[in-house]
């Protein structure tokens, strides 16, 4: 039995070595086996340091009714076709406040250098330089790419306000790339929700969804049960209107404790039916899933 195990581990190590020497970006499987060295607590601390060095984000709209767009699981490798389409849609609508991209922005090592420049405003095809927000997903952490994300975007945990002539709406963005908020981020979330009463609407956005589990993503596939229960209670008790997530490449709408929970499908270029979300904000919030 010991000989069989030794043979297995020897062949396993030889396979890892062969793959690492092969040099193909798409099959860097060692990045899948090794957890990111910068965990959620360190990422949260770095995000807050960045937030503290920058002014609070306030987007001003000239009407109380407006919209915003959300995409998720872009999974950039080499091409940015669907991302460019969504940027054009978002930046050619004068009623749009922002575009949010909910993680799994890339799939292969080094692809942030393709993804980030694609977000630049293009005056040839886009009328309005609408702001693009991001957070991080589990795929973005493979191969220790948090540093690449932080170099371009600075923060994965933050909040911002959309201010209209008569109202203000509150948006909270969470880092769930590791499948957990961690202790510090959970405390921060609680402190943010204490401000909920000032606003007309409150929306929470993150990568990992609340109710479904993705076994392929191992520990990042779903939140720990204790965190799930705590978040559900927090969102219900603080009158959160909408929680938007991605991760599972699947569209689903659920309601729990008077809170709407949306999972949106992938918009990767290889997907036959890529999807994005459009949310119309007024005294009520209405949303629709759209195909490219």
Secondary structure as a PSIPRED ss2 file (coil, helix, strand):
# PSIPRED VFORMAT (PSIPRED V4.0)

   1 X C   1.000  0.000  0.000
   2 X H   0.000  1.000  0.000
   3 X H   0.000  1.000  0.000
   4 X H   0.000  1.000  0.000
   5 X H   0.000  1.000  0.000
   6 X H   0.000  1.000  0.000
   7 X H   0.000  1.000  0.000
   8 X H   0.000  1.000  0.000
   9 X H   0.000  1.000  0.000
  10 X H   0.000  1.000  0.000
  11 X H   0.000  1.000  0.000
  12 X H   0.000  1.000  0.000
  13 X H   0.000  1.000  0.000
  14 X H   0.000  1.000  0.000
  15 X H   0.000  1.000  0.000
  16 X H   0.000  1.000  0.000
  17 X H   0.000  1.000  0.000
  18 X H   0.000  1.000  0.000
  19 X H   0.000  1.000  0.000
  20 X H   0.000  1.000  0.000
  21 X H   0.000  1.000  0.000
  22 X H   0.000  1.000  0.000
  23 X C   1.000  0.000  0.000
  24 X C   1.000  0.000  0.000
  25 X H   0.000  1.000  0.000
  26 X H   0.000  1.000  0.000
  27 X H   0.000  1.000  0.000
  28 X C   1.000  0.000  0.000
  29 X C   1.000  0.000  0.000
  30 X H   0.000  1.000  0.000
  31 X H   0.000  1.000  0.000
  32 X H   0.000  1.000  0.000
  33 X H   0.000  1.000  0.000
  34 X C   1.000  0.000  0.000
  35 X C   1.000  0.000  0.000
  36 X C   1.000  0.000  0.000
  37 X C   1.000  0.000  0.000
  38 X C   1.000  0.000  0.000
  39 X C   1.000  0.000  0.000
  40 X H   0.000  1.000  0.000
  41 X H   0.000  1.000  0.000
  42 X H   0.000  1.000  0.000
  43 X H   0.000  1.000  0.000
  44 X H   0.000  1.000  0.000
  45 X H   0.000  1.000  0.000
  46 X H   0.000  1.000  0.000
  47 X H   0.000  1.000  0.000
  48 X H   0.000  1.000  0.000
  49 X H   0.000  1.000  0.000
  50 X H   0.000  1.000  0.000
  51 X H   0.000  1.000  0.000
  52 X H   0.000  1.000  0.000
  53 X C   1.000  0.000  0.000
  54 X C   1.000  0.000  0.000
  55 X C   1.000  0.000  0.000
  56 X C   1.000  0.000  0.000
  57 X E   0.000  0.000  1.000
  58 X E   0.000  0.000  1.000
  59 X E   0.000  0.000  1.000
  60 X E   0.000  0.000  1.000
  61 X C   1.000  0.000  0.000
  62 X C   1.000  0.000  0.000
  63 X C   1.000  0.000  0.000
  64 X C   1.000  0.000  0.000
  65 X C   1.000  0.000  0.000
  66 X E   0.000  0.000  1.000
  67 X E   0.000  0.000  1.000
  68 X E   0.000  0.000  1.000
  69 X E   0.000  0.000  1.000
  70 X E   0.000  0.000  1.000
  71 X E   0.000  0.000  1.000
  72 X C   1.000  0.000  0.000
  73 X C   1.000  0.000  0.000
  74 X C   1.000  0.000  0.000
  75 X C   1.000  0.000  0.000
  76 X E   0.000  0.000  1.000
  77 X C   1.000  0.000  0.000
  78 X C   1.000  0.000  0.000
  79 X C   1.000  0.000  0.000
  80 X C   1.000  0.000  0.000
  81 X H   0.000  1.000  0.000
  82 X H   0.000  1.000  0.000
  83 X H   0.000  1.000  0.000
  84 X H   0.000  1.000  0.000
  85 X H   0.000  1.000  0.000
  86 X H   0.000  1.000  0.000
  87 X H   0.000  1.000  0.000
  88 X H   0.000  1.000  0.000
  89 X H   0.000  1.000  0.000
  90 X H   0.000  1.000  0.000
  91 X C   1.000  0.000  0.000
  92 X C   1.000  0.000  0.000
  93 X C   1.000  0.000  0.000
  94 X C   1.000  0.000  0.000
  95 X C   1.000  0.000  0.000
  96 X E   0.000  0.000  1.000
  97 X E   0.000  0.000  1.000
  98 X E   0.000  0.000  1.000
  99 X E   0.000  0.000  1.000
 100 X E   0.000  0.000  1.000
 101 X E   0.000  0.000  1.000
 102 X C   1.000  0.000  0.000
 103 X C   1.000  0.000  0.000
 104 X C   1.000  0.000  0.000
 105 X C   1.000  0.000  0.000
 106 X E   0.000  0.000  1.000
 107 X C   1.000  0.000  0.000
 108 X C   1.000  0.000  0.000
 109 X C   1.000  0.000  0.000
 110 X C   1.000  0.000  0.000
 111 X C   1.000  0.000  0.000
 112 X H   0.000  1.000  0.000
 113 X H   0.000  1.000  0.000
 114 X H   0.000  1.000  0.000
 115 X H   0.000  1.000  0.000
 116 X H   0.000  1.000  0.000
 117 X H   0.000  1.000  0.000
 118 X H   0.000  1.000  0.000
 119 X C   1.000  0.000  0.000
 120 X C   1.000  0.000  0.000
 121 X C   1.000  0.000  0.000
 122 X C   1.000  0.000  0.000
 123 X C   1.000  0.000  0.000
 124 X C   1.000  0.000  0.000
 125 X C   1.000  0.000  0.000
 126 X C   1.000  0.000  0.000
 127 X C   1.000  0.000  0.000
 128 X C   1.000  0.000  0.000
 129 X C   1.000  0.000  0.000
 130 X C   1.000  0.000  0.000
 131 X E   0.000  0.000  1.000
 132 X E   0.000  0.000  1.000
 133 X E   0.000  0.000  1.000
 134 X E   0.000  0.000  1.000
 135 X C   1.000  0.000  0.000
 136 X C   1.000  0.000  0.000
 137 X C   1.000  0.000  0.000
 138 X C   1.000  0.000  0.000
 139 X H   0.000  1.000  0.000
 140 X H   0.000  1.000  0.000
 141 X H   0.000  1.000  0.000
 142 X H   0.000  1.000  0.000
 143 X H   0.000  1.000  0.000
 144 X H   0.000  1.000  0.000
 145 X C   1.000  0.000  0.000
 146 X H   0.000  1.000  0.000
 147 X H   0.000  1.000  0.000
 148 X H   0.000  1.000  0.000
 149 X H   0.000  1.000  0.000
 150 X H   0.000  1.000  0.000
 151 X H   0.000  1.000  0.000
 152 X H   0.000  1.000  0.000
 153 X H   0.000  1.000  0.000
 154 X C   1.000  0.000  0.000
 155 X C   1.000  0.000  0.000
 156 X C   1.000  0.000  0.000
 157 X C   1.000  0.000  0.000
 158 X E   0.000  0.000  1.000
 159 X E   0.000  0.000  1.000
 160 X E   0.000  0.000  1.000
 161 X E   0.000  0.000  1.000
 162 X E   0.000  0.000  1.000
 163 X E   0.000  0.000  1.000
 164 X C   1.000  0.000  0.000
 165 X C   1.000  0.000  0.000
 166 X C   1.000  0.000  0.000
 167 X C   1.000  0.000  0.000
 168 X E   0.000  0.000  1.000
 169 X E   0.000  0.000  1.000
 170 X E   0.000  0.000  1.000
 171 X E   0.000  0.000  1.000
 172 X E   0.000  0.000  1.000
 173 X E   0.000  0.000  1.000
 174 X C   1.000  0.000  0.000
 175 X C   1.000  0.000  0.000
 176 X C   1.000  0.000  0.000
 177 X C   1.000  0.000  0.000
 178 X C   1.000  0.000  0.000
 179 X C   1.000  0.000  0.000
 180 X C   1.000  0.000  0.000
 181 X C   1.000  0.000  0.000
 182 X H   0.000  1.000  0.000
 183 X H   0.000  1.000  0.000
 184 X H   0.000  1.000  0.000
 185 X H   0.000  1.000  0.000
 186 X H   0.000  1.000  0.000
 187 X H   0.000  1.000  0.000
 188 X H   0.000  1.000  0.000
 189 X H   0.000  1.000  0.000
 190 X H   0.000  1.000  0.000
 191 X H   0.000  1.000  0.000
 192 X H   0.000  1.000  0.000
 193 X H   0.000  1.000  0.000
 194 X C   1.000  0.000  0.000
 195 X C   1.000  0.000  0.000
 196 X H   0.000  1.000  0.000
 197 X H   0.000  1.000  0.000
 198 X H   0.000  1.000  0.000
 199 X C   1.000  0.000  0.000
 200 X C   1.000  0.000  0.000
 201 X C   1.000  0.000  0.000
 202 X E   0.000  0.000  1.000
 203 X E   0.000  0.000  1.000
 204 X E   0.000  0.000  1.000
 205 X E   0.000  0.000  1.000
 206 X C   1.000  0.000  0.000
 207 X C   1.000  0.000  0.000
 208 X C   1.000  0.000  0.000
 209 X C   1.000  0.000  0.000
 210 X C   1.000  0.000  0.000
 211 X C   1.000  0.000  0.000
 212 X C   1.000  0.000  0.000
 213 X C   1.000  0.000  0.000
 214 X C   1.000  0.000  0.000
 215 X H   0.000  1.000  0.000
 216 X H   0.000  1.000  0.000
 217 X H   0.000  1.000  0.000
 218 X H   0.000  1.000  0.000
 219 X H   0.000  1.000  0.000
 220 X H   0.000  1.000  0.000
 221 X C   1.000  0.000  0.000
 222 X C   1.000  0.000  0.000
 223 X C   1.000  0.000  0.000
 224 X C   1.000  0.000  0.000
 225 X H   0.000  1.000  0.000
 226 X H   0.000  1.000  0.000
 227 X H   0.000  1.000  0.000
 228 X H   0.000  1.000  0.000
 229 X H   0.000  1.000  0.000
 230 X H   0.000  1.000  0.000
 231 X H   0.000  1.000  0.000
 232 X H   0.000  1.000  0.000
 233 X H   0.000  1.000  0.000
 234 X H   0.000  1.000  0.000
 235 X H   0.000  1.000  0.000
 236 X H   0.000  1.000  0.000
 237 X H   0.000  1.000  0.000
 238 X C   1.000  0.000  0.000
 239 X C   1.000  0.000  0.000
 240 X C   1.000  0.000  0.000
 241 X C   1.000  0.000  0.000
 242 X E   0.000  0.000  1.000
 243 X E   0.000  0.000  1.000
 244 X E   0.000  0.000  1.000
 245 X E   0.000  0.000  1.000
 246 X C   1.000  0.000  0.000
 247 X C   1.000  0.000  0.000
 248 X C   1.000  0.000  0.000
 249 X C   1.000  0.000  0.000
 250 X C   1.000  0.000  0.000
 251 X C   1.000  0.000  0.000
 252 X E   0.000  0.000  1.000
 253 X E   0.000  0.000  1.000
 254 X E   0.000  0.000  1.000
 255 X E   0.000  0.000  1.000
 256 X E   0.000  0.000  1.000
 257 X C   1.000  0.000  0.000
 258 X C   1.000  0.000  0.000
 259 X E   0.000  0.000  1.000
 260 X E   0.000  0.000  1.000
 261 X E   0.000  0.000  1.000
 262 X E   0.000  0.000  1.000
 263 X E   0.000  0.000  1.000
 264 X C   1.000  0.000  0.000
 265 X C   1.000  0.000  0.000
 266 X C   1.000  0.000  0.000
 267 X C   1.000  0.000  0.000
 268 X C   1.000  0.000  0.000
 269 X C   1.000  0.000  0.000
 270 X C   1.000  0.000  0.000
 271 X C   1.000  0.000  0.000
 272 X C   1.000  0.000  0.000
 273 X C   1.000  0.000  0.000
 274 X C   1.000  0.000  0.000
 275 X E   0.000  0.000  1.000
 276 X E   0.000  0.000  1.000
 277 X E   0.000  0.000  1.000
 278 X E   0.000  0.000  1.000
 279 X E   0.000  0.000  1.000
 280 X E   0.000  0.000  1.000
 281 X E   0.000  0.000  1.000
 282 X C   1.000  0.000  0.000
 283 X C   1.000  0.000  0.000
 284 X C   1.000  0.000  0.000
 285 X E   0.000  0.000  1.000
 286 X E   0.000  0.000  1.000
 287 X E   0.000  0.000  1.000
 288 X E   0.000  0.000  1.000
 289 X E   0.000  0.000  1.000
 290 X E   0.000  0.000  1.000
 291 X E   0.000  0.000  1.000
 292 X C   1.000  0.000  0.000
